[in-house]
Amino acid sequence: MYPLLEVRLVRPLILEKDSIIMSKDETLLYCSNCQKKVNWHVKPVNHSRHLIIAICTLGMWLPAWLGLSLLKLKYCDHCESTLSGD
């Protein structure tokens, strides 16, 4: 009665302890260092390390920590350089 809907879930593949590799369904981004379109990954923020730094600097690190938490940098899988643009 109801047509079957194909549902595809795009999940990140976790291959390393401290980085998330995006699945093959994600778009490739151009790496200016490698001179080609490459797969990319996002490194999660180590909140415990940033908490210790914020305590040692009497809270002066809090704006940097907030910026790092909100800004998700994309890194090239081949050369680990940051990727810019869409």
MDAnalysis code that builds the backbone (N, CA, C; Angstrom):
import MDAnalysis as mda
import numpy as np

u = mda.Universe.empty(258, n_residues=86, atom_resindex=np.repeat(np.arange(86), 3), trajectory=True)
u.add_TopologyAttr("name", ["N", "CA", "C"] * 86)
u.add_TopologyAttr("resid", np.arange(1, 87))
u.add_TopologyAttr("resname", ["MET", "TYR", "PRO", "LEU", "LEU", "GLU", "VAL", "ARG", "LEU", "VAL", "ARG", "PRO", "LEU", "ILE", "LEU", "GLU", "LYS", "ASP", "SER", "ILE", "ILE", "MET", "SER", "LYS", "ASP", "GLU", "THR", "LEU", "LEU", "TYR", "CYS", "SER", "ASN", "CYS", "GLN", "LYS", "LYS", "VAL", "ASN", "TRP", "HIS", "VAL", "LYS", "PRO", "VAL", "ASN", "HIS", "SER", "ARG", "HIS", "LEU", "ILE", "ILE", "ALA", "ILE", "CYS", "THR", "LEU", "GLY", "MET", "TRP", "LEU", "PRO", "ALA", "TRP", "LEU", "GLY", "LEU", "SER", "LEU", "LEU", "LYS", "LEU", "LYS", "TYR", "CYS", "ASP", "HIS", "CYS", "GLU", "SER", "THR", "LEU", "SER", "GLY", "ASP"])
u.atoms.positions = np.array([
    [0.806, -1.187, 0.000],
    [0.000, 0.000, 0.000],
    [0.856, 1.261, 0.000],
    [1.863, 1.275, 0.890],
    [2.773, 2.409, 0.927],
    [4.027, 2.063, 0.137],
    [4.508, 2.983, -0.662],
    [5.753, 2.695, -1.385],
    [6.918, 2.617, -0.406],
    [7.824, 1.730, -0.704],
    [9.002, 1.575, 0.146],
    [9.942, 2.754, -0.065],
    [10.386, 3.301, 1.011],
    [11.328, 4.415, 0.952],
    [12.713, 3.904, 1.300],
    [13.668, 4.303, 0.503],
    [15.044, 3.915, 0.784],
    [15.645, 4.936, 1.731],
    [16.087, 4.482, 2.859],
    [16.678, 5.359, 3.861],
    [18.154, 5.001, 3.981],
    [18.996, 5.994, 3.737],
    [20.434, 5.791, 3.875],
    [20.927, 6.649, 5.010],
    [21.586, 6.045, 5.942],
    [22.176, 6.778, 7.048],
    [23.650, 6.996, 6.745],
    [24.074, 8.212, 6.869],
    [25.481, 8.534, 6.671],
    [26.104, 8.638, 8.048],
    [26.950, 7.684, 8.380],
    [27.611, 7.670, 9.682],
    [29.103, 7.851, 9.475],
    [29.751, 8.617, 10.356],
    [31.205, 8.719, 10.253],
    [31.864, 7.404, 10.666],
    [32.925, 7.078, 9.986],
    [33.697, 5.884, 10.320],
    [34.800, 6.280, 11.278],
    [34.861, 5.673, 12.430],
    [35.904, 5.999, 13.403],
    [37.046, 5.008, 13.215],
    [38.146, 5.499, 12.652],
    [39.287, 4.651, 12.355],
    [40.446, 4.884, 13.322],
    [40.518, 6.059, 13.880],
    [41.588, 6.376, 14.810],
    [40.968, 6.846, 16.115],
    [41.765, 6.874, 17.158],
    [41.246, 7.267, 18.456],
    [40.854, 8.737, 18.495],
    [41.628, 9.605, 17.859],
    [41.393, 11.035, 18.019],
    [40.928, 11.745, 16.752],
    [40.434, 11.040, 15.772],
    [39.905, 11.713, 14.595],
    [38.717, 10.940, 14.049],
    [37.886, 11.633, 13.329],
    [36.708, 11.030, 12.723],
    [36.867, 11.136, 11.220],
    [36.850, 10.003, 10.538],
    [36.955, 9.970, 9.083],
    [35.543, 10.026, 8.517],
    [35.318, 10.916, 7.576],
    [33.988, 11.037, 7.007],
    [33.737, 9.883, 6.030],
    [32.495, 9.483, 5.929],
    [32.138, 8.347, 5.079],
    [32.282, 8.714, 3.610],
    [32.190, 7.733, 2.752],
    [32.392, 7.932, 1.326],
    [31.285, 8.762, 0.693],
    [30.134, 8.918, 1.351],
    [29.046, 9.709, 0.799],
    [29.273, 11.211, 0.939],
    [30.247, 11.605, 1.726],
    [30.532, 13.020, 1.919],
    [31.289, 13.554, 0.698],
    [31.282, 14.854, 0.537],
    [31.943, 15.477, -0.598],
    [33.451, 15.532, -0.384],
    [34.170, 15.478, -1.454],
    [35.619, 15.641, -1.419],
    [35.934, 17.131, -1.417],
    [36.987, 17.511, -0.747],
    [37.417, 18.904, -0.711],
    [38.799, 19.023, -1.331],
    [39.084, 20.186, -1.898],
    [40.371, 20.415, -2.559],
    [41.433, 20.763, -1.518],
    [42.550, 20.068, -1.593],
    [43.701, 20.341, -0.722],
    [44.749, 21.082, -1.544],
    [45.099, 22.294, -1.103],
    [46.088, 23.076, -1.846],
    [47.487, 22.504, -1.686],
    [47.721, 21.734, -0.637],
    [49.028, 21.117, -0.429],
    [49.202, 19.890, -1.338],
    [48.169, 19.050, -1.422],
    [48.215, 17.841, -2.256],
    [47.888, 18.129, -3.716],
    [47.295, 19.282, -3.998],
    [46.903, 19.691, -5.352],
    [45.853, 18.772, -5.968],
    [44.927, 18.253, -5.156],
    [43.846, 17.404, -5.663],
    [42.715, 17.378, -4.650],
    [41.567, 16.824, -5.066],
    [40.447, 16.649, -4.147],
    [40.694, 15.409, -3.306],
    [40.473, 15.540, -2.004],
    [40.825, 14.477, -1.064],
    [39.686, 14.240, -0.076],
    [39.719, 13.094, 0.561],
    [38.846, 12.832, 1.701],
    [39.392, 13.611, 2.885],
    [38.540, 13.886, 3.845],
    [38.944, 14.699, 4.975],
    [38.383, 14.136, 6.263],
    [38.914, 14.633, 7.385],
    [38.442, 14.222, 8.700],
    [38.428, 15.421, 9.637],
    [37.705, 15.273, 10.745],
    [37.596, 16.307, 11.770],
    [38.178, 15.754, 13.058],
    [39.048, 16.533, 13.688],
    [39.620, 16.109, 14.965],
    [38.770, 16.693, 16.088],
    [38.282, 15.862, 16.993],
    [37.468, 16.394, 18.092],
    [38.330, 17.164, 19.098],
    [37.685, 18.067, 19.818],
    [38.373, 18.889, 20.814],
    [38.594, 18.064, 22.083],
    [39.798, 18.132, 22.633],
    [40.119, 17.463, 23.883],
    [39.724, 18.405, 25.030],
    [38.497, 18.233, 25.542],
    [37.970, 19.170, 26.532],
    [38.697, 19.107, 27.871],
    [39.189, 17.956, 28.256],
    [39.904, 17.880, 29.536],
    [41.213, 18.672, 29.479],
    [41.905, 18.612, 28.365],
    [43.142, 19.386, 28.225],
    [42.852, 20.888, 28.241],
    [41.770, 21.301, 27.550],
    [41.431, 22.719, 27.521],
    [40.935, 23.219, 28.876],
    [40.304, 22.353, 29.663],
    [39.897, 22.729, 31.018],
    [41.120, 23.002, 31.891],
    [42.122, 22.158, 31.781],
    [43.357, 22.356, 32.550],
    [44.047, 23.654, 32.134],
    [44.092, 23.912, 30.837],
    [44.714, 25.159, 30.355],
    [43.917, 26.367, 30.845],
    [42.576, 26.275, 30.825],
    [41.743, 27.392, 31.289],
    [41.951, 27.652, 32.774],
    [42.109, 26.607, 33.557],
    [42.353, 26.784, 34.996],
    [43.728, 27.411, 35.228],
    [44.746, 26.940, 34.506],
    [46.105, 27.469, 34.681],
    [46.227, 28.922, 34.237],
    [45.430, 29.331, 33.269],
    [45.495, 30.714, 32.782],
    [44.421, 31.593, 33.419],
    [43.794, 31.100, 34.478],
    [42.763, 31.841, 35.218],
    [41.615, 32.293, 34.315],
    [41.219, 31.424, 33.400],
    [40.063, 31.689, 32.543],
    [40.349, 32.443, 31.270],
    [41.587, 32.860, 31.065],
    [41.893, 33.608, 29.847],
    [41.843, 32.729, 28.604],
    [41.887, 31.420, 28.758],
    [41.844, 30.486, 27.635],
    [40.403, 30.183, 27.196],
    [39.408, 30.599, 27.995],
    [38.011, 30.271, 27.699],
    [37.540, 30.747, 26.323],
    [37.861, 31.971, 25.853],
    [37.434, 32.357, 24.500],
    [38.055, 31.487, 23.402],
    [39.311, 31.117, 23.575],
    [39.954, 30.244, 22.583],
    [39.318, 28.857, 22.590],
    [39.017, 28.350, 23.763],
    [38.374, 27.040, 23.892],
    [36.987, 27.059, 23.251],
    [36.244, 28.116, 23.485],
    [34.923, 28.249, 22.869],
    [35.035, 28.291, 21.348],
    [36.005, 29.052, 20.848],
    [36.202, 29.127, 19.400],
    [36.574, 27.785, 18.798],
    [37.445, 27.052, 19.461],
    [37.836, 25.736, 18.967],
    [36.690, 24.734, 19.022],
    [35.812, 24.885, 20.002],
    [34.677, 23.980, 20.133],
    [33.624, 24.235, 19.056],
    [33.430, 25.496, 18.693],
    [32.406, 25.834, 17.702],
    [32.905, 25.681, 16.270],
    [34.182, 25.905, 16.051],
    [34.760, 25.843, 14.719],
    [35.288, 24.431, 14.465],
    [34.713, 23.745, 13.515],
    [35.140, 22.383, 13.192],
    [36.083, 22.441, 11.982],
    [37.375, 22.327, 12.244],
    [38.359, 22.360, 11.175],
    [38.401, 21.022, 10.449],
    [38.541, 21.079, 9.150],
    [38.629, 19.872, 8.334],
    [40.084, 19.673, 7.933],
    [40.573, 18.440, 8.086],
    [41.964, 18.118, 7.794],
    [42.045, 17.111, 6.656],
    [43.044, 17.262, 5.814],
    [43.295, 16.345, 4.705],
    [43.725, 14.989, 5.261],
    [43.192, 13.896, 4.694],
    [43.582, 12.556, 5.127],
    [45.013, 12.214, 4.734],
    [45.533, 12.846, 3.687],
    [46.855, 12.492, 3.181],
    [47.980, 13.261, 3.867],
    [47.814, 14.594, 3.970],
    [48.930, 15.413, 4.474],
    [48.636, 16.102, 5.808],
    [47.430, 15.960, 6.350],
    [47.021, 16.552, 7.629],
    [46.983, 18.076, 7.636],
    [47.002, 18.723, 6.467],
    [46.880, 20.175, 6.441],
    [45.409, 20.555, 6.527],
    [45.129, 21.782, 6.995],
    [43.739, 22.216, 7.111],
    [43.196, 22.559, 5.738],
    [41.919, 22.261, 5.535],
    [41.249, 22.534, 4.267],
    [40.363, 23.746, 4.449],
    [40.346, 24.597, 3.455],
    [39.513, 25.799, 3.531],
    [38.490, 25.770, 2.421],
    [37.423, 26.513, 2.594],
    [36.384, 26.584, 1.577],
    [35.451, 25.399, 1.635],
    [34.523, 25.381, 0.673],
    [33.538, 24.297, 0.633],
    [33.990, 23.212, -0.270],
])
